[in-house]
Amino acid sequence: MIKSIFTVIAISTTLTVTAQRITREQYVNMYKDKAISEMQRSGIPASITLAQGILESDCGNSYLATTANNHFGIKCAGGWTGATAYHDDDQKQECFRSYDSAEESYNDHTDFLVSKPRYASLFQLASNDYKGWAEGLSKCGYATDPNYPERLITIIEQLNLAQFDSDEPTTYIAQDTEAPKEVYDAPAVRADASFMINPIHVHKVEYNNGVRYIKVIKGDTWEGIAREFHLMVSELLRYNDLDASAKIGDMKYLYIRSKRNRAHSDCQTHTVREGDTMWSIAHKYGIKLRRLRRFNHMAIGQEPTTGETLNLRSSK
């Protein structure tokens, strides 16, 4: 019996030691569809997401990736209430977020960047500007490594990841300077013009003041938009400073994330035109209505006069 136990242990140890590492190309094939889906959801280039995943998780082979499904090295700060894992980083035994799956890590990576004001400027960049995103992530403080942008760009260009930043579906073609080109199998795709990578989303996500919004189309309902973006109707109304009496047919566009506390730095003031309301001005600049009122010492229900200048970033 004892001999059998040690035999099992020996076999288990051998399997662990000889287990093959995930290669960069294998990692891309495993997560490219998820990265594209997150790009469609947020505007973050799929190439950037994949390159960060490769770099931060060592292609899914790192301790955090294998024990906590954490592929982006995101720590517990920022009000995290989920599961945690501890690992030495800048300091010993730092707290990192832990997920039930790698897909959840990808979801949280998107939500993390979208929700942090310091990354807002990145969402003014195009989703195919991977160099701008790489430089911007570093400037915004995502990583302390001064070579972080160059490392991301090198990975993207060696593996030809920029091909995933297009709206067109594609088979992964590796372009690694360390190995010959190979074409990897991918599911067959339809050639018709109606093909969509993520058919669940029928609205194109755009950005104003770093805040995600969609244009309202004929036939939309509050419930349908909320369901599409995994929101409650009450959240959708709150993000747009609306109450339950609001009619969706009166809306041209809707924010699907909370608006900012102030307008973009290029928009310091607004001169009131005929027909402007406090709500329409706040909506135009992607700022919260209550903050616009506070900046201009306006009470609830009070409206500006034509020609008046309103502050959009700070109090008068």
C-alpha positions in Angstrom: 0.0 0.0 0.0 2.8 2.4 1.0 4.7 1.5 -2.2 1.5 2.3 -4.3 1.2 5.7 -2.6 4.8 6.7 -3.4 4.3 5.4 -6.9 1.3 7.7 -7.4 3.2 10.6 -5.8 6.2 10.0 -8.1 4.0 9.8 -11.2 2.2 13.0 -10.2 5.5 14.8 -9.6 6.8 13.7 -13.0 3.7 14.9 -14.7 4.0 18.3 -13.0 7.7 18.7 -13.8 7.3 17.7 -17.5 4.1 19.6 -18.2 4.6 21.7 -21.3 4.5 25.5 -21.0 2.0 27.4 -23.1 3.8 29.1 -25.9 3.1 32.6 -27.1 1.3 31.4 -30.2 -0.8 29.0 -28.2 -1.8 31.8 -25.8 -2.9 34.0 -28.7 -5.0 31.2 -30.1 -6.6 30.6 -26.7 -7.5 34.2 -26.0 -7.7 36.1 -29.3 -11.5 35.8 -29.5 -11.9 37.0 -26.0 -9.6 40.0 -26.7 -11.6 40.9 -29.8 -14.8 40.6 -27.8 -13.4 43.0 -25.2 -12.3 45.4 -27.9 -15.8 45.4 -29.3 -17.1 46.1 -25.8 -14.7 48.8 -24.8 -12.4 50.1 -27.6 -9.2 48.7 -26.0 -7.2 47.3 -28.9 -7.2 43.5 -28.9 -3.5 43.6 -29.7 -2.8 45.5 -26.5 -4.9 43.2 -24.4 -3.2 40.1 -25.8 0.3 41.6 -25.5 -0.4 42.6 -21.9 -1.7 39.1 -21.1 1.4 37.6 -22.7 3.7 39.9 -20.8 2.0 40.0 -17.4 1.1 36.3 -17.2 4.1 34.8 -19.0 1.7 33.4 -21.5 -0.6 32.0 -18.8 2.3 30.2 -17.1 2.9 32.6 -14.2 2.0 31.8 -10.6 -0.8 34.3 -10.5 -2.2 33.0 -13.8 -2.1 29.3 -12.8 -3.4 29.8 -9.2 -5.7 32.8 -9.5 -6.5 33.1 -13.2 -5.0 36.6 -13.0 -3.6 37.4 -16.4 -3.0 41.1 -16.0 -1.3 41.5 -12.6 -4.2 43.6 -11.2 -3.9 44.1 -7.5 -6.7 44.2 -4.9 -6.8 48.0 -4.6 -9.8 50.0 -5.8 -12.6 48.5 -3.7 -12.1 44.9 -4.8 -14.4 42.6 -2.8 -13.8 39.4 -4.7 -11.4 36.5 -4.0 -7.7 37.3 -3.5 -4.3 35.7 -3.9 -1.0 36.8 -2.3 2.3 37.0 -4.2 5.7 38.8 -3.9 5.8 41.8 -6.3 7.1 45.3 -5.5 6.7 44.2 -1.9 6.4 40.8 -0.2 3.0 39.1 -0.2 1.0 41.7 -2.0 -2.7 41.2 -2.5 -3.9 40.4 -6.1 -7.3 39.8 -7.5 -8.3 36.2 -8.0 -10.9 35.0 -10.6 -12.8 31.8 -11.4 -11.6 31.8 -15.0 -9.2 33.6 -17.3 -12.2 35.0 -19.1 -13.2 36.8 -15.9 -9.7 38.2 -15.7 -10.1 39.6 -19.2 -13.5 41.1 -18.3 -12.0 42.8 -15.2 -9.0 44.1 -17.2 -11.5 46.0 -19.4 -13.6 47.2 -16.5 -10.5 48.3 -14.6 -9.2 50.5 -17.4 -12.7 51.9 -18.3 -13.5 52.8 -14.7 -10.3 54.5 -13.7 -10.2 58.3 -14.5 -6.5 58.2 -15.0 -6.9 56.0 -18.1 -9.7 58.2 -19.6 -7.3 59.8 -22.1 -6.6 56.4 -23.7 -10.2 56.1 -24.9 -9.7 59.1 -27.1 -7.3 56.9 -29.2 -8.4 54.7 -32.0 -8.7 51.0 -31.3 -6.0 50.3 -34.0 -3.5 52.7 -32.5 -1.6 50.1 -30.5 1.6 52.3 -30.2 -0.4 55.2 -28.7 -2.1 52.8 -26.3 1.2 51.2 -25.3 2.8 54.7 -24.6 -0.4 55.9 -22.9 -0.6 52.9 -20.5 2.9 53.7 -19.3 2.3 57.4 -18.9 -0.9 56.7 -17.0 1.0 54.5 -14.6 -0.1 51.0 -15.5 3.4 49.6 -15.0 6.6 50.9 -13.4 8.9 49.4 -16.0 10.2 52.3 -18.2 10.5 49.9 -21.1 6.9 48.7 -20.8 5.7 50.4 -24.1 8.6 49.0 -26.1 8.0 45.5 -24.7 4.3 45.6 -25.6 5.0 46.9 -29.1 7.7 44.3 -29.7 5.3 41.5 -28.7 2.6 42.9 -31.0 4.8 43.3 -34.0 6.6 39.9 -33.5 3.3 38.1 -33.3 1.4 40.2 -35.8 -1.3 40.9 -33.2 -2.4 44.2 -34.9 -4.4 42.0 -37.3 -7.0 41.6 -34.5 -7.5 45.3 -34.2 -9.6 45.3 -37.4 -13.4 44.8 -37.4 -12.8 42.1 -40.0 -12.7 38.5 -38.6 -9.4 36.8 -39.3 -7.5 33.6 -39.0 -4.4 34.0 -36.8 -1.2 34.2 -38.8 1.8 34.2 -36.5 4.7 36.5 -37.5 7.4 35.8 -35.0 11.0 36.7 -35.8 12.1 33.7 -33.6 10.2 31.1 -35.6 8.9 30.5 -39.2 5.5 31.7 -40.1 2.7 29.2 -39.4 -1.0 29.4 -40.1 -3.1 28.3 -37.2 -6.5 26.6 -37.6 -9.5 28.7 -36.7 -13.2 28.1 -36.9 -14.7 28.8 -40.3 -16.3 32.2 -40.7 -19.1 33.3 -42.9 -18.3 35.6 -45.8 -21.6 37.5 -45.8 -21.6 41.1 -45.0 -23.9 40.6 -41.9 -21.2 38.6 -40.0 -20.4 40.1 -36.6 -17.7 39.0 -34.2 -20.0 39.6 -31.3 -23.6 39.4 -32.5 -25.0 40.0 -29.0 -24.0 43.7 -29.3 -26.1 45.5 -31.8 -24.9 49.0 -30.8 -21.4 50.4 -31.6 -19.8 51.7 -28.5 -18.2 55.2 -28.8 -16.6 57.5 -26.3 -17.2 61.1 -25.1 -15.1 62.5 -22.4 -13.7 59.0 -21.9 -17.2 57.7 -21.2 -18.8 54.9 -23.2 -22.0 55.7 -25.0 -24.2 54.3 -27.8 -26.5 55.9 -30.3 -30.2 55.1 -29.9 -31.7 53.3 -32.9 -35.3 52.7 -33.9 -36.9 50.0 -31.9 -34.7 50.3 -28.8 -36.1 49.9 -25.4 -34.7 50.6 -22.0 -34.8 46.9 -21.1 -33.1 45.8 -24.4 -30.2 48.2 -24.0 -29.8 47.3 -20.3 -29.8 43.6 -21.2 -27.3 44.1 -24.0 -24.7 45.7 -21.7 -25.5 43.7 -18.6 -27.0 46.7 -16.7 -30.2 47.3 -14.8 -32.6 49.8 -16.2 -32.2 51.9 -13.0 -28.4 52.0 -13.7 -29.0 53.1 -17.3 -31.3 55.9 -16.2 -28.9 57.0 -13.4 -25.9 57.1 -15.8 -27.9 59.5 -18.0 -29.4 61.6 -15.1 -32.9 60.5 -16.1 -35.9 59.3 -14.1 -38.4 56.5 -14.7 -40.7 58.9 -16.7 -38.0 59.4 -19.5 -38.9 58.2 -23.0 -36.2 56.4 -24.9 -37.6 57.8 -28.2 -36.6 61.3 -27.0 -32.9 60.2 -26.7 -30.3 60.4 -29.4 -27.6 58.7 -27.4 -27.2 57.1 -24.0 -24.2 56.6 -21.7 -23.7 53.1 -20.6 -21.2 54.0 -17.9 -21.2 56.7 -15.2 -20.3 60.1 -16.6 -17.3 62.0 -15.3 -17.1 64.6 -12.6 -15.8 67.2 -15.0 -15.5 67.8 -18.7 -12.5 67.1 -20.8 -9.6 69.5 -20.2 -10.2 71.0 -23.7 -13.7 72.0 -22.6 -13.4 74.6 -19.8 -16.6 76.5 -20.3 -19.9 76.5 -22.3 -21.8 79.5 -23.6 -25.5 78.8 -23.3 -27.5 78.7 -26.5 -31.2 79.0 -27.0 -32.8 75.7 -26.0 -30.0 74.6 -23.8 -30.8 73.1 -20.5 -28.6 72.0 -17.6 -29.4 68.4 -18.5 -28.6 68.8 -22.2 -25.3 70.6 -21.4 -24.2 67.9 -18.9 -25.2 65.2 -21.4 -23.3 66.9 -24.3 -20.0 67.0 -22.3 -20.3 63.7 -20.5 -20.4 65.1 -17.0 -22.7 64.4 -14.1 -25.6 66.9 -13.9 -25.2 67.4 -10.1 -21.5 68.4 -10.7 -22.5 70.9 -13.4 -25.0 72.4 -11.0 -22.4 72.6 -8.2 -19.8 74.2 -10.5 -22.2 76.9 -11.3 -24.1 77.3 -8.0 -27.4 76.2 -9.7 -30.2 74.8 -7.6 -32.3 71.7 -8.8 -34.8 73.0 -11.3 -32.8 76.2 -12.0 -31.9 76.7 -15.7 -29.3 79.0 -17.4 -30.1 82.0 -19.5 -29.0 82.3 -23.2 -25.6 83.8 -23.4 -24.5 82.8 -19.9 -21.1 81.1 -19.5 -21.1 77.9 -17.5 -18.0 76.3 -15.9 -17.5 72.7 -16.9 -14.6 71.7 -14.7 -14.6 73.7 -11.5 -16.6 76.2 -9.6 -16.8 79.9 -10.5 
